[in-house]
């Protein structure tokens, strides 16, 4: 009998499922073999795939470059290549599940995170690329407005650039509002995947702790994203939101092992997949195991953690200005979207 890896155990013994976090063809093939049921991309990952798989996708890429498109249109058209090639690979999962799984994310221009007039038509264009596209929007006030409109039109959405309990709640609420609008028009509402970039919250708070000389230790801060995720998960369960939590940006084994058993999705990069198939990790459900009270107490001495952890810690008007939001959008712009605009 073949050895059951930790990833196999999670898939077959808990409610947790996972998406592959890369658009590179060889990595994707291995991820699907390991049991991924969807794919995450973002501008950084899409550009990486365009560089590494350039020979594989050469005719399509060269056709785009020959058109001399304006920079933003060029980046979007190159993004389409990476996303649609990936969507083809997971289409069998989409079809076998009758549209419940097998999605691939396609992210709108991260430099437009506050621009409703740009993001809505862009989302509609992405939706037309393939039936299994989950259009990625930022969890800003503008992004939430666009998300509700898309859900009401039947467009499946992944809400990203999200790190906090108030953002997760806002996604759940606006998704429900979009569902009601769709149903009132006799339209099948779009699905919604609500991202929590768990490790990026930790990264941001570690920087804050160093700057403010906070009492919270690095060990405490490693549990900050887990604390926010566990609280968001409890709220989603209690309120019955239809959006599905999608946990991304893992920074260690603990980000999966401590959430094991939750009815949610994990977005797992290839490097962490290797860990989950090679290490003998604890095989027990831990989603209901609370973060120690003394850890929460020390973390709560940082106002930025309170903003992330408390359900009313931020209003949607504050999401765009949150430190982790700005850090992430900057990376997606500079290390992803702009590179596609300047792709040669």
Secondary structure, DSSP 8 states (H G I E B T S, - for coil): -----HHHHHHHHSS-EEEEE---HHHHHHHHHTT--EEE--HHHHHHHHHHTTTTTHHHHHHHHHT---HHHHHHHHHHHHHHHHHHHHHHHHHHTTSSS-EEEEE--GGGTT-HHHHHHHHHHHHTT-TTEEEEEESSHHHHHHHHHHHHHT--EEEES--SHHHHHHHHHHHHHHHHHHHHTT-----EEEEEEHHHHHHHHHHHHHHHT-S--HHHHTTHHHHHHHHHHHHHHHHT-SSEEEEE---STHHHHTTTT-SSEEEE-HHHHHHHHHS----S--TTS---HHHHHHHTTSHHHHHHHSTTS--HHHHTTSHHHHHHHHHHIIIIIHHHHT--
